[in-house]
Amino acid sequence: MVTTETQIELLTRTAMASWKQVIGRVDELLSSTGDDGLEKEVAPGRNRIFYLVGHLAAVSDRLFPLLGLGERLHPEYDTEYLENPDTHTTSKVPASELRKAWTDINSKLTAAMEALRPEQWLEKHTAVSEEDFSSPDFCCLAFLLCLFCAKESCVIKTKKIIVAIYFMS
């Protein structure tokens, strides 16, 4: 039988592997796509790749204070990439700066998450109230399993545990 500690370690390793895989895919896209390619829409009339990378960088940046891992690196990205839709005009952020911000945010965030002990993944984050967190059926664990989910809140129910994933976007 697998112990609870081993289950938690397995879940955190799985979550981090998933996180790194998603980050790696975007890294590959950025390294294989020129600046002009970033201006392409993902589908006719839809967001540009450039905008989506900025959006993902801003969401990742918001994870620092959410998880108590430090201050944000680029709060100035919120207006352009979270609070407003893609305008299909030239961004205020140069492509080289966006690429660097993506790398800096995710490198620092990945290192901070890897430094967490498995039991720290079970601790309350800043978007959960003390009342909700103290409920016996609530546990904040492995938010990364549903990373880049299109919903603001993605809830997965298992036997006696609810894994809640909150995004501040």
C-alpha positions as CSV (number, residue, x, y, z in Angstrom):
1,M,0.0,0.0,0.0
2,V,1.2,3.5,-0.9
3,T,1.5,5.9,2.1
4,T,-0.1,9.3,2.1
5,E,3.4,10.9,2.0
6,T,4.3,8.9,-1.0
7,Q,1.1,9.8,-2.7
8,I,1.7,13.5,-2.1
9,E,5.3,13.2,-3.4
10,L,4.0,11.4,-6.5
11,L,1.3,14.0,-7.1
12,T,3.8,16.9,-6.8
13,R,6.4,15.2,-9.1
14,T,3.6,14.6,-11.6
15,A,2.4,18.2,-11.3
16,M,6.0,19.5,-11.8
17,A,6.6,17.2,-14.8
18,S,3.3,18.5,-16.4
19,W,4.3,22.1,-15.7
20,K,7.7,21.6,-17.2
21,Q,6.3,19.9,-20.3
22,V,3.9,22.7,-21.0
23,I,6.6,25.4,-20.4
24,G,8.9,23.4,-22.7
25,R,6.4,23.3,-25.5
26,V,6.0,27.1,-25.4
27,D,9.8,27.4,-25.2
28,E,10.1,25.3,-28.4
29,L,7.5,27.4,-30.1
30,L,9.3,30.6,-29.2
31,S,12.7,29.3,-30.3
32,S,11.4,28.0,-33.6
33,T,9.2,31.0,-34.5
34,G,10.5,34.4,-35.7
35,D,9.1,37.7,-34.6
36,D,6.9,37.8,-37.7
37,G,5.6,34.3,-37.0
38,L,4.4,35.4,-33.5
39,E,2.1,37.9,-35.2
40,K,0.1,35.0,-36.8
41,E,-3.4,34.4,-35.5
42,V,-4.0,30.9,-34.1
43,A,-7.1,30.8,-36.3
44,P,-8.7,33.4,-38.5
45,G,-10.0,36.3,-36.4
46,R,-8.5,34.8,-33.2
47,N,-5.7,35.8,-30.9
48,R,-2.1,36.1,-32.2
49,I,0.6,33.8,-30.8
50,F,2.3,36.9,-29.4
51,Y,-0.7,37.8,-27.4
52,L,-1.2,34.3,-26.1
53,V,2.4,34.1,-24.9
54,G,2.0,37.4,-23.2
55,H,-1.2,36.2,-21.6
56,L,0.4,33.0,-20.3
57,A,3.4,34.9,-19.0
58,A,1.1,37.3,-17.1
59,V,-0.9,34.4,-15.6
60,S,2.3,32.6,-14.6
61,D,3.6,35.9,-13.1
62,R,0.5,36.1,-10.9
63,L,1.3,32.7,-9.4
64,F,4.2,34.3,-7.4
65,P,2.0,36.1,-4.9
66,L,-0.8,33.6,-5.2
67,L,1.4,30.8,-3.9
68,G,3.5,33.0,-1.5
69,L,6.6,32.6,-3.7
70,G,7.5,36.3,-3.9
71,E,6.7,39.4,-5.8
72,R,5.7,39.6,-9.4
73,L,8.3,40.3,-12.1
74,H,6.0,41.9,-14.7
75,P,2.7,43.3,-13.3
76,E,2.7,45.8,-16.1
77,Y,1.7,43.0,-18.5
78,D,-1.8,42.8,-16.9
79,T,-3.3,45.7,-18.8
80,E,-2.3,44.5,-22.3
81,Y,-2.5,40.7,-21.8
82,L,-5.1,40.0,-19.1
83,E,-7.5,43.0,-18.9
84,N,-7.9,43.6,-22.6
85,P,-8.4,41.4,-25.7
86,D,-5.9,41.1,-28.5
87,T,-6.2,44.3,-30.5
88,H,-4.2,42.8,-33.5
89,T,-2.0,45.9,-33.4
90,T,1.7,46.2,-32.6
91,S,2.3,45.4,-29.0
92,K,3.9,47.9,-26.6
93,V,6.2,45.1,-25.6
94,P,8.9,44.1,-28.2
95,A,9.1,40.4,-29.1
96,S,12.6,40.1,-27.6
97,E,11.4,41.5,-24.3
98,L,8.4,39.2,-24.2
99,R,10.6,36.2,-24.9
100,K,13.0,37.2,-22.1
101,A,10.0,37.9,-19.7
102,W,8.6,34.4,-20.5
103,T,11.9,32.8,-19.7
104,D,12.6,34.8,-16.6
105,I,9.1,34.3,-15.1
106,N,9.0,30.6,-15.7
107,S,12.6,29.9,-14.7
108,K,12.1,31.7,-11.4
109,L,8.7,30.2,-10.8
110,T,9.8,26.6,-11.6
111,A,12.8,27.0,-9.3
112,A,10.5,28.3,-6.5
113,M,8.0,25.5,-6.9
114,E,10.7,22.8,-7.1
115,A,12.0,24.2,-3.7
116,L,8.7,23.5,-2.0
117,R,8.5,20.4,0.2
118,P,5.7,18.0,-0.7
119,E,3.7,19.0,2.3
120,Q,3.8,22.6,1.3
121,W,1.7,21.8,-1.7
122,L,-1.1,21.1,0.7
123,E,-1.0,24.5,2.4
124,K,-3.5,27.3,1.8
125,H,-2.7,29.8,-1.0
126,T,-3.8,33.4,-1.0
127,A,-7.0,32.9,-3.1
128,V,-8.6,30.6,-0.5
129,S,-10.3,31.8,2.6
130,E,-9.5,30.4,6.0
131,E,-13.1,29.2,6.3
132,D,-13.0,27.3,3.0
133,F,-9.5,25.9,3.7
134,S,-10.5,24.6,7.1
135,S,-13.4,22.6,5.6
136,P,-12.5,18.8,5.9
137,D,-13.4,18.3,2.3
138,F,-11.1,21.0,0.9
139,C,-7.5,20.7,0.0
140,C,-5.4,23.0,-2.3
141,L,-3.1,20.5,-4.1
142,A,-1.4,20.3,-7.5
143,F,-2.9,23.4,-9.2
144,L,-0.6,22.6,-12.0
145,L,-2.6,19.5,-13.1
146,C,-5.1,21.8,-14.8
147,L,-2.7,24.6,-15.8
148,F,-3.8,26.8,-18.7
149,C,-7.4,25.6,-18.2
150,A,-9.8,27.9,-19.9
151,K,-11.9,28.3,-16.8
152,E,-11.2,30.6,-13.9
153,S,-11.7,27.7,-11.5
154,C,-11.3,24.1,-12.3
155,V,-12.4,21.6,-9.6
156,I,-11.6,17.9,-9.6
157,K,-13.5,15.7,-7.1
158,T,-12.0,12.5,-5.8
159,K,-13.1,10.3,-2.9
160,K,-12.8,12.7,0.1
161,I,-10.6,15.4,-1.4
162,I,-11.4,18.3,-3.6
163,V,-8.5,19.6,-5.6
164,A,-9.2,23.2,-6.4
165,I,-7.3,25.2,-9.0
166,Y,-7.7,28.9,-8.9
167,F,-6.4,31.4,-11.4
168,M,-6.3,35.1,-10.8
169,S,-7.0,36.1,-14.4
